[in-house]
Protein backbone atom coordinates (compact mmCIF):
# COMPACT_ATOMS: atom_id res chain seq x y z
CA UNK A 1 0.00 0.00 0.00
CA UNK A 2 1.31 3.42 -0.87
CA UNK A 3 2.34 5.69 2.00
CA UNK A 4 0.03 8.33 0.55
CA UNK A 5 -2.99 6.08 1.04
CA UNK A 6 -2.28 5.22 4.70
CA UNK A 7 -3.61 8.51 6.16
CA UNK A 8 -6.65 8.28 3.88
CA UNK A 9 -7.40 4.73 4.99
CA UNK A 10 -6.95 5.62 8.67
CA UNK A 11 -9.19 8.72 8.48
CA UNK A 12 -11.73 7.01 6.25
CA UNK A 13 -12.85 4.94 9.27
CA UNK A 14 -13.73 8.01 11.33
CA UNK A 15 -17.33 8.34 10.00
CA UNK A 16 -17.88 4.62 10.55
CA UNK A 17 -16.72 4.79 14.17
CA UNK A 18 -18.80 7.93 14.80
CA UNK A 19 -21.87 6.23 13.35
CA UNK A 20 -21.32 3.16 15.53
CA UNK A 21 -21.07 5.30 18.66
CA UNK A 22 -24.19 7.23 17.68
CA UNK A 23 -26.09 3.97 17.26
CA UNK A 24 -25.06 2.83 20.74
CA UNK A 25 -25.81 5.68 23.16
CA UNK A 26 -26.32 3.14 25.94
CA UNK A 27 -22.64 2.16 25.72
CA UNK A 28 -21.59 5.52 27.10
CA UNK A 29 -24.69 5.72 29.33
CA UNK A 30 -23.81 2.41 30.96
CA UNK A 31 -20.27 3.60 31.62
CA UNK A 32 -21.60 6.86 33.13
CA UNK A 33 -23.98 4.94 35.40
CA UNK A 34 -21.16 2.63 36.49
CA UNK A 35 -18.97 5.61 37.39
CA UNK A 36 -21.97 7.25 39.04
CA UNK A 37 -22.51 4.20 41.22
CA UNK A 38 -18.86 4.26 42.29
CA UNK A 39 -19.14 7.97 43.13
CA UNK A 40 -22.38 7.34 45.04
CA UNK A 41 -20.73 4.63 47.13
CA UNK A 42 -17.70 6.84 47.75
CA UNK A 43 -19.45 10.14 48.58
CA UNK A 44 -23.17 9.62 49.21
CA UNK A 45 -23.96 6.18 50.60
CA UNK A 46 -22.35 6.89 53.96
CA UNK A 47 -25.24 9.25 54.75
CA UNK A 48 -28.06 8.37 52.35
CA UNK A 49 -27.94 4.63 53.04
CA UNK A 50 -27.18 4.83 56.76
CA UNK A 51 -29.91 4.51 59.35
CA UNK A 52 -28.15 5.37 62.58
CA UNK A 53 -26.45 8.69 61.91
CA UNK A 54 -26.19 11.03 64.86
CA UNK A 55 -28.12 13.80 63.09
CA UNK A 56 -31.32 15.60 64.04
CA UNK A 57 -32.75 14.80 60.61
CA UNK A 58 -31.83 11.69 58.65
CA UNK A 59 -30.80 12.21 55.01
CA UNK A 60 -33.44 10.87 52.61
CA UNK A 61 -33.06 7.56 50.87
CA UNK A 62 -32.51 8.22 47.17
CA UNK A 63 -34.21 5.18 45.65
CA UNK A 64 -36.99 6.40 43.39
CA UNK A 65 -35.75 9.98 43.58
CA UNK A 66 -36.67 10.78 39.98
CA UNK A 67 -40.10 9.16 40.34
CA UNK A 68 -40.99 11.77 42.98
CA UNK A 69 -42.40 15.19 42.11
CA UNK A 70 -40.45 17.13 44.73
CA UNK A 71 -37.25 16.90 46.72
CA UNK A 72 -37.43 16.94 50.54
CA UNK A 73 -36.67 20.67 50.28
CA UNK A 74 -39.87 21.13 48.26
CA UNK A 75 -37.97 21.94 45.05
CA UNK A 76 -39.04 20.07 41.90
CA UNK A 77 -37.13 16.90 41.03
CA UNK A 78 -35.26 17.88 37.88
CA UNK A 79 -31.71 17.20 36.73
CA UNK A 80 -30.89 20.89 37.22
CA UNK A 81 -32.30 21.00 40.76
CA UNK A 82 -30.60 17.76 41.85
CA UNK A 83 -27.34 18.98 40.28
CA UNK A 84 -27.68 22.26 42.20
CA UNK A 85 -28.28 20.35 45.44
CA UNK A 86 -25.19 18.18 44.91
CA UNK A 87 -22.97 21.12 44.02
CA UNK A 88 -24.21 23.63 46.62
CA UNK A 89 -25.47 21.33 49.36
CA UNK A 90 -28.64 21.96 51.34
CA UNK A 91 -29.39 21.82 55.06
CA UNK A 92 -26.92 19.41 56.66
CA UNK A 93 -25.79 18.07 53.28
CA UNK A 94 -22.38 19.52 52.41
CA UNK A 95 -21.54 21.10 49.08
CA UNK A 96 -19.61 18.87 46.70
CA UNK A 97 -18.48 21.63 44.34
CA UNK A 98 -14.85 21.22 45.41
CA UNK A 99 -14.94 17.41 45.43
CA UNK A 100 -16.78 16.47 42.23
CA UNK A 101 -16.17 17.58 38.67
CA UNK A 102 -18.96 18.42 36.25
CA UNK A 103 -18.51 14.99 34.66
CA UNK A 104 -18.70 13.35 38.11
CA UNK A 105 -22.00 15.11 38.84
CA UNK A 106 -23.38 14.08 35.43
CA UNK A 107 -22.37 10.46 36.08
CA UNK A 108 -23.94 10.61 39.54
CA UNK A 109 -27.18 11.92 38.01
CA UNK A 110 -27.16 9.06 35.50
CA UNK A 111 -26.91 6.60 38.39
CA UNK A 112 -29.59 8.35 40.46
CA UNK A 113 -31.98 8.04 37.52
CA UNK A 114 -31.52 4.27 37.72
CA UNK A 115 -32.36 3.97 41.42
CA UNK A 116 -35.93 2.72 41.58
HUTA-V832504 format. One record per residue. N is the residue number from 0. RES is the residue in one small letter. PHI is phi as a letter, one per 20 degrees, with the letter a starting at -180 (* if undefined). Layout:
BEGIN
N:RES:PHI, N:RES:PHI
END
This chain:
BEGIN
0:x:*, 1:x:f, 2:x:f, 3:x:f, 4:x:e, 5:x:g, 6:x:f, 7:x:f, 8:x:f, 9:x:f, 10:x:f, 11:x:f, 12:x:e, 13:x:g, 14:x:f, 15:x:f, 16:x:f, 17:x:f, 18:x:f, 19:x:f, 20:x:f, 21:x:f, 22:x:f, 23:x:c, 24:x:f, 25:x:f, 26:x:g, 27:x:f, 28:x:f, 29:x:f, 30:x:f, 31:x:f, 32:x:f, 33:x:f, 34:x:f, 35:x:f, 36:x:f, 37:x:f, 38:x:f, 39:x:f, 40:x:f, 41:x:f, 42:x:d, 43:x:d, 44:x:g, 45:x:g, 46:x:d, 47:x:f, 48:x:d, 49:x:e, 50:x:c, 51:x:c, 52:x:f, 53:x:e, 54:x:c, 55:x:f, 56:x:c, 57:x:f, 58:x:f, 59:x:f, 60:x:f, 61:x:d, 62:x:f, 63:x:m, 64:x:g, 65:x:e, 66:x:e, 67:x:e, 68:x:e, 69:x:c, 70:x:f, 71:x:g, 72:x:f, 73:x:n, 74:x:f, 75:x:f, 76:x:e, 77:x:c, 78:x:g, 79:x:f, 80:x:f, 81:x:f, 82:x:g, 83:x:f, 84:x:f, 85:x:f, 86:x:f, 87:x:e, 88:x:m, 89:x:a, 90:x:l, 91:x:e, 92:x:f, 93:x:f, 94:x:f, 95:x:d, 96:x:f, 97:x:e, 98:x:d, 99:x:c, 100:x:e, 101:x:g, 102:x:f, 103:x:g, 104:x:f, 105:x:f, 106:x:f, 107:x:f, 108:x:f, 109:x:g, 110:x:f, 111:x:f, 112:x:f, 113:x:e, 114:x:f, 115:x:c
END
